[in-house]
């Protein structure tokens, strides 16, 4: 892998996610106030972008309630701290089969399948600068759960995101997802600059070994802007690997709850460590204003 000549990078912090990490760390934010404070903390440590999921404030389970998103966004806006908001649009594509012998009907407790308009309800209401677009279907975790994003659904969602003037961040979890992303661009539903996130090391997607990562990077169009991350113990090493390859950094408690062995992290801790790594390697961290210019974002406030 050749070294990139680019020395200007940005950090995205994914502050909570939709996994079961709340049971393993009391630092994972749950309520709108906690999630907003985590995004503000990350911004103060050097993150230009905050990637936002929401959770039910009582149970901590992932939610797609637009009111919870509105509460988080309002709190960040009212704080006066500048950070680019990236709201997930990945909720609503959850399919859990009934069993291995009787896959249909699906398990209602683990299935949440909704249409393109409803999946983007919070995006349409709040108009963030960025929202995610999970570019593909795959086995995810164990059991009979499938993350479901068909080509038809992705075209419909991409069109709506385009009409809203929001920049999609295309999430690539496996090598075929990059092929699908290129196809979406060819259909005219993704505008320039194309922004992509390489999501490495997630079962059962692309492993986070250097060869697989290098293959994905070398198959990216030269004018696409990418970030990359891995989960768990390889999150912070990927801060270095991503920028050496010409990309940008993502860290946060969505993907990893540890700062060091046996030491639970906050989102601010992870951003601070990633910023330290980048600066020690001679890289400059872009501000939210600079990221808006680079990604041609529409600032909403």
C-alpha positions in Angstrom: 0.0 0.0 0.0 1.5 3.3 -1.1 1.5 6.3 1.2 -0.9 9.0 0.4 0.3 12.6 -0.1 -2.8 14.0 1.5 -2.1 15.4 4.9 -5.5 16.9 5.7 -7.9 14.5 7.4 -11.1 14.6 9.4 -12.4 12.5 12.3 -15.9 11.1 12.6 -17.1 10.0 16.0 -19.9 7.4 16.1 -21.1 8.0 19.6 -23.5 5.2 20.4 -24.7 2.9 17.6 -27.4 0.3 17.8 -25.6 -2.6 19.4 -25.9 -4.1 22.8 -22.8 -2.2 24.1 -24.9 -0.4 26.9 -24.7 -3.6 28.9 -20.9 -3.7 28.7 -20.0 -0.1 29.4 -21.7 2.6 31.4 -20.0 5.2 29.2 -22.2 4.4 26.2 -24.7 7.3 25.9 -28.4 6.4 26.0 -30.6 9.4 26.5 -30.8 12.3 24.1 -29.0 14.5 26.6 -26.2 11.9 27.0 -25.9 11.4 23.2 -25.8 15.1 22.6 -23.2 15.6 25.3 -21.1 12.8 23.8 -21.2 14.5 20.4 -20.2 17.8 21.9 -17.4 16.1 23.9 -16.2 14.5 20.7 -16.2 17.8 18.8 -14.3 19.5 21.6 -11.6 16.8 21.2 -11.2 17.2 17.5 -14.0 15.4 15.7 -15.5 17.3 12.8 -18.4 15.0 12.3 -20.7 13.3 14.8 -22.5 10.1 13.6 -25.8 9.8 15.5 -28.0 6.9 16.4 -30.7 7.2 19.2 -31.8 4.8 21.8 -35.0 4.4 23.9 -34.1 6.4 27.1 -35.6 3.8 29.4 -34.5 0.5 27.9 -31.4 1.6 26.0 -32.5 -0.4 22.9 -32.0 1.2 19.5 -34.8 3.4 18.3 -35.8 5.3 15.2 -38.2 7.7 16.9 -37.8 11.0 15.1 -38.6 12.9 18.3 -35.5 11.5 19.9 -33.4 12.6 17.0 -34.9 16.0 17.2 -34.1 16.3 20.9 -30.4 15.3 20.2 -30.1 17.8 17.3 -31.7 20.6 19.3 -29.3 20.1 22.3 -26.2 20.1 20.0 -27.4 23.2 18.2 -28.2 25.0 21.4 -24.8 24.2 22.8 -23.1 26.5 20.3 -20.5 23.8 19.5 -19.9 23.4 15.8 -19.9 19.9 14.5 -21.2 18.3 11.3 -24.2 16.0 12.0 -24.4 12.6 10.3 -27.7 10.9 11.2 -28.0 7.2 10.6 -30.6 6.0 8.1 -29.8 2.4 8.7 -32.8 1.6 10.9 -35.8 -0.2 9.5 -34.0 -2.9 7.5 -33.9 -5.6 10.2 -35.1 -9.1 9.1 -34.9 -12.0 11.6 -36.1 -15.3 10.1 -38.5 -17.5 12.2 -36.1 -20.4 12.5 -33.8 -22.6 10.5 -36.7 -25.0 9.8 -39.5 -22.5 9.5 -38.0 -19.2 8.3 -41.4 -17.7 7.4 -43.1 -15.9 8.9 -40.2 -13.8 10.3 -39.6 -13.4 14.0 -41.6 -10.3 14.9 -39.4 -9.5 17.9 -36.3 -9.1 15.7 -37.8 -7.8 12.5 -38.4 -4.1 11.7 -38.9 -3.7 8.0 -40.3 -0.3 6.8 -40.4 1.6 3.6 -37.9 4.2 2.2 -40.0 7.2 3.2 -40.3 6.1 6.8 -36.7 5.1 7.1 -35.9 8.7 6.2 -38.6 10.5 8.2 -36.1 12.0 10.7 -33.8 13.0 7.9 -36.6 14.8 6.1 -37.7 16.5 9.3 -34.2 17.6 10.5 -32.2 18.0 7.3 -28.8 17.1 8.7 -25.8 17.7 6.5 -25.1 14.0 6.1 -27.0 10.8 6.6 -25.8 7.2 6.1 -26.9 4.8 3.3 -26.0 1.1 4.1 -25.0 -0.2 0.8 -26.0 -3.8 0.8 -27.6 -6.8 2.4 -25.6 -9.2 4.6 -25.6 -11.6 7.5 -24.9 -9.6 10.6 -24.0 -11.1 14.0 -25.3 -14.6 14.9 -28.6 -16.4 14.6 -31.0 -15.7 11.7 -30.7 -11.9 11.5 -30.2 -10.3 8.1 -29.3 -6.6 7.5 -31.6 -6.0 4.5 -30.9 -3.3 1.9 -32.0 -4.3 -1.6 -31.0 -2.5 -4.7 -34.5 -1.2 -5.2 -34.7 0.1 -1.6 -31.3 1.8 -2.0 -32.3 3.6 -5.2 -35.5 4.8 -3.6 -33.6 6.0 -0.5 -30.8 7.6 -2.5 -33.3 9.5 -4.6 -35.1 10.9 -1.5 -31.8 11.9 0.1 -30.7 13.6 -3.1 -34.0 15.5 -3.3 -33.5 16.7 0.4 -30.1 18.1 -0.4 -28.4 15.9 2.2 -25.1 14.2 1.5 -25.2 10.4 1.8 -22.4 8.6 3.4 -22.3 5.2 1.7 -21.6 2.4 4.2 -19.6 -0.4 2.6 -19.5 -3.6 4.8 -18.2 -6.0 2.1 -16.5 -6.0 -1.3 -19.7 -6.4 -3.3 -21.2 -3.4 -1.5 -18.6 -1.2 -3.3 -19.7 -2.6 -6.6 -23.3 -1.7 -5.7 -22.2 1.8 -4.6 -20.6 2.3 -8.0 -23.8 1.2 -9.7 -25.9 3.6 -7.6 -23.6 6.4 -8.8 -24.1 5.4 -12.4 -27.8 5.6 -11.9 -27.5 9.3 -11.1 -28.9 9.1 -7.6 -25.6 9.9 -5.8 -24.2 13.4 -6.4 -20.5 14.4 -6.2 -18.5 14.4 -4.1 -19.2 10.7 -3.3 -18.5 10.1 0.4 -18.0 6.5 1.5 -17.2 4.7 4.8 -15.3 1.4 4.7 -16.6 -0.7 7.6 -14.1 -3.4 8.3 -14.0 -6.4 10.6 -17.7 -6.8 11.1 -19.0 -10.4 11.0 -19.7 -11.5 8.3 -18.4 -8.7 6.1 -15.0 -7.7 4.9 -12.3 -8.8 7.4 -10.0 -6.0 8.6 -6.7 -7.5 7.4 -4.5 -5.2 5.4 -4.9 -7.1 2.1 -8.7 -6.9 2.1 -8.6 -3.2 3.1 -6.0 -2.4 0.4 -8.1 -4.2 -2.2 -11.1 -2.0 -1.3 -9.1 1.2 -1.3 -7.5 0.4 -4.7 -11.0 -0.2 -6.2 -12.3 3.2 -5.1 -12.7 5.8 -7.8 -9.9 8.4 -7.3 -12.3 11.3 -6.7 -14.3 9.5 -4.0 -13.7 10.7 -0.4 -13.5 7.8 2.1 -13.1 7.1 5.8 -12.5 3.7 7.3 -12.7 2.0 10.6 -12.5 -1.4 12.3 -14.3 -2.6 15.4 -12.9 -3.6 18.8 -9.2 -3.7 19.4 -8.3 -2.7 15.9 -10.2 0.6 16.0 -7.3 2.8 17.0 -4.7 1.0 14.7 -7.2 1.8 11.8 -6.9 5.5 12.7 -3.4 5.3 11.4 -4.1 2.8 8.6 -6.9 4.8 7.1 -5.0 8.0 6.8 -1.9 6.3 5.4 -4.2 5.0 2.7 -5.5 8.5 1.9 -8.7 8.3 3.9 -10.2 9.7 7.0 -10.8 8.4 10.6 -13.8 7.1 12.4 -13.7 6.2 16.1 -16.4 6.0 18.8 -18.3 3.8 21.2 -20.5 2.5 18.4 -17.6 0.3 17.3 -15.3 -0.1 20.3 -15.7 0.5 24.0 -12.0 0.2 25.1 -9.3 2.8 25.2 -6.6 0.4 26.5 -6.7 -3.1 27.8 -9.1 -3.1 30.7 -9.8 0.6 30.4 -13.3 1.7 29.3 -13.3 4.7 26.9 -15.5 7.7 26.5 -16.1 9.1 23.0 -13.9 12.0 23.9 -11.1 9.6 24.9 -11.2 7.8 21.6 -11.3 11.0 19.6 -8.4 12.4 21.6 -6.3 9.3 21.0 -7.1 9.3 17.3 -6.2 13.0 17.0 -3.0 12.4 18.9 -2.1 9.5 16.4 -2.9 11.7 13.4 -1.0 14.7 14.6 2.0 12.6 15.6 2.1 11.3 12.1 2.2 14.8 10.7 -1.4 15.1 9.6 -3.7 18.2 10.0 -7.2 17.8 11.4 -9.9 19.5 9.4 -12.4 21.7 11.2 -16.2 21.3 10.7 -16.1 24.4 8.4 -13.3 22.9 6.4 -15.1 19.6 6.1 -18.2 21.4 4.8 -16.1 22.9 2.1 -14.5 19.6 1.2 -17.7 17.6 1.1 -19.8 20.5 -0.3 -22.3 20.3 2.5 -25.3 22.5 3.1 -24.9 24.0 6.6 -28.3 24.0 8.3 -27.6 26.5 11.1 
